[in-house]
């Protein structure tokens, strides 16, 4: 398989619009969870300590929060259909892409310095400008192997009736 075909398949899996999430942001991630036959929504609020492959269809964020003195980290695929929405509640000044040093810190030393930002503008879902080509993968396969129509006994009388 060529790389361009793989890229087309990957781009087809991407969501049309995502929020620009950066390390140091405090976010609320709303996720769909299936229980039996029903789905429910669960929110997880924490600090983004890592953003991986931001332009890819496998873009991932790692969110950390401390609950009852225990650190909890969850990893979310941004383009996953199970992630309903991501809302940025606070943006902090950081100078690294991976904030793994926050794992060893607790209390005041784990705080990040907040910076001012326009919350409404940031949480607007921005449509990604990924160029979508008009030739889907199914059409490319159809061109490779043409399918010939064969008349069956069921369709032959119907076609004869239309001809009359």
C-alpha positions as CSV (number, residue, x, y, z in Angstrom):
1,X,0.0,0.0,0.0
2,X,1.2,3.4,-0.8
3,X,1.5,6.1,1.8
4,X,-1.1,8.3,0.0
5,X,-3.7,5.7,0.4
6,X,-2.9,5.2,4.1
7,X,-3.1,9.0,4.5
8,X,-6.5,9.1,2.8
9,X,-7.8,6.4,5.1
10,X,-6.4,8.2,8.2
11,X,-7.8,11.6,7.2
12,X,-11.3,10.0,6.7
13,X,-11.2,9.0,10.4
14,X,-10.4,12.5,11.6
15,X,-13.1,14.7,13.1
16,X,-14.0,17.7,11.0
17,X,-13.3,20.1,13.9
18,X,-11.3,19.9,17.1
19,X,-10.3,22.3,19.9
20,X,-6.6,23.5,20.0
21,X,-5.4,21.8,23.2
22,X,-1.9,22.6,24.5
23,X,0.2,21.2,27.4
24,X,-0.6,23.1,30.6
25,X,-4.3,23.6,29.8
26,X,-6.9,22.5,32.3
27,X,-9.6,20.7,30.3
28,X,-12.9,19.0,30.8
29,X,-13.1,15.9,28.6
30,X,-16.6,14.5,28.1
31,X,-16.5,10.8,27.1
32,X,-19.2,8.4,26.1
33,X,-19.2,5.2,28.2
34,X,-21.3,2.2,27.2
35,X,-23.0,0.3,30.1
36,X,-25.0,-2.6,28.8
37,X,-27.1,-1.2,25.9
38,X,-27.1,2.4,27.1
39,X,-24.5,5.2,26.7
40,X,-23.8,7.8,29.4
41,X,-21.5,10.8,29.4
42,X,-18.7,11.1,31.9
43,X,-16.5,14.2,32.4
44,X,-12.9,14.1,33.5
45,X,-11.2,17.4,34.5
46,X,-7.5,17.7,34.8
47,X,-4.3,19.2,33.4
48,X,-3.0,18.2,30.0
49,X,0.5,17.0,30.6
50,X,1.2,15.8,27.1
51,X,0.0,16.2,23.5
52,X,1.1,13.7,20.9
53,X,0.9,13.8,17.1
54,X,-1.3,16.9,17.0
55,X,-1.8,16.9,13.2
56,X,-2.4,13.1,12.9
57,X,-5.6,11.1,13.1
58,X,-4.0,9.4,16.1
59,X,-3.6,12.7,18.0
60,X,-3.6,12.0,21.7
61,X,-3.7,14.0,25.0
62,X,-2.8,12.8,28.4
63,X,-4.8,14.4,31.2
64,X,-3.8,14.2,34.9
65,X,-5.7,15.0,38.1
66,X,-5.2,14.3,41.7
67,X,-8.2,12.7,43.5
68,X,-8.1,11.8,47.2
69,X,-4.3,12.1,47.2
70,X,-3.9,9.7,44.3
71,X,-2.8,10.9,40.9
72,X,-5.0,9.7,38.0
73,X,-4.0,9.9,34.4
74,X,-6.1,9.2,31.4
75,X,-5.1,9.2,27.7
76,X,-7.7,10.3,25.1
77,X,-7.6,10.0,21.3
78,X,-8.8,13.4,20.2
79,X,-10.5,12.1,17.0
80,X,-12.1,9.1,18.8
81,X,-15.9,9.0,18.4
82,X,-16.2,8.2,22.1
83,X,-14.8,11.7,23.0
84,X,-17.8,13.9,22.8
85,X,-16.2,17.3,23.5
86,X,-13.1,18.9,25.1
87,X,-13.5,22.2,26.9
88,X,-10.6,24.3,28.0
89,X,-11.2,25.9,31.4
90,X,-7.8,27.4,32.2
91,X,-4.6,28.0,30.2
92,X,-1.2,28.0,31.9
93,X,2.2,29.3,30.9
94,X,4.5,26.3,30.3
95,X,7.7,26.0,28.3
96,X,7.7,22.3,27.7
97,X,5.7,19.8,25.6
98,X,5.8,17.0,28.2
99,X,5.0,18.0,31.7
100,X,5.9,14.7,33.3
101,X,7.7,16.5,36.1
102,X,4.2,17.2,37.6
103,X,4.0,13.5,38.6
104,X,6.5,13.8,41.3
105,X,5.2,17.1,42.7
106,X,2.2,17.7,45.0
107,X,0.7,20.7,46.6
108,X,1.9,24.2,45.8
109,X,4.9,23.0,43.8
110,X,2.5,21.3,41.3
111,X,0.7,24.6,40.5
112,X,1.0,26.2,37.1
113,X,0.9,29.9,36.5
114,X,-2.3,30.8,34.8
115,X,-2.4,33.2,31.8
116,X,-5.2,35.2,30.4
117,X,-7.0,33.9,27.4
118,X,-10.4,34.3,25.6
119,X,-12.3,31.3,26.8
120,X,-15.1,31.6,24.3
121,X,-12.8,32.0,21.3
122,X,-10.6,29.1,22.4
123,X,-13.5,26.7,22.9
124,X,-15.0,27.5,19.5
125,X,-14.5,24.3,17.6
126,X,-12.2,25.2,14.7
127,X,-12.7,23.3,11.5
128,X,-9.5,21.7,10.3
129,X,-8.5,22.7,6.8
130,X,-7.5,19.3,5.6
131,X,-7.7,19.0,1.9
132,X,-10.2,16.4,1.0
133,X,-9.7,14.7,-2.3
134,X,-12.7,13.7,-4.3
135,X,-11.5,10.1,-5.0
136,X,-12.5,7.9,-2.1
137,X,-10.7,4.6,-1.5
138,X,-13.7,2.6,-2.6
139,X,-13.7,4.3,-6.1
140,X,-10.0,3.5,-6.5
141,X,-10.7,-0.1,-5.8
142,X,-13.7,-0.1,-8.2
143,X,-11.5,1.3,-11.0
144,X,-9.0,-1.5,-10.5
145,X,-11.5,-4.4,-10.9
146,X,-14.5,-3.6,-13.1
147,X,-17.6,-5.5,-12.2
148,X,-19.6,-7.0,-15.0
149,X,-23.4,-7.2,-14.7
150,X,-24.9,-10.6,-15.3
151,X,-28.6,-11.2,-15.8
152,X,-30.3,-13.6,-13.5
153,X,-33.6,-15.3,-13.9
154,X,-35.2,-12.8,-11.5
155,X,-34.1,-9.7,-13.3
156,X,-34.5,-10.9,-16.9
157,X,-38.4,-10.9,-17.0
158,X,-38.5,-7.4,-15.3
159,X,-36.1,-6.0,-18.0
160,X,-38.2,-7.6,-20.8
161,X,-41.4,-6.0,-19.3
162,X,-39.7,-2.6,-19.3
163,X,-38.6,-3.0,-23.0
164,X,-42.2,-3.6,-24.1
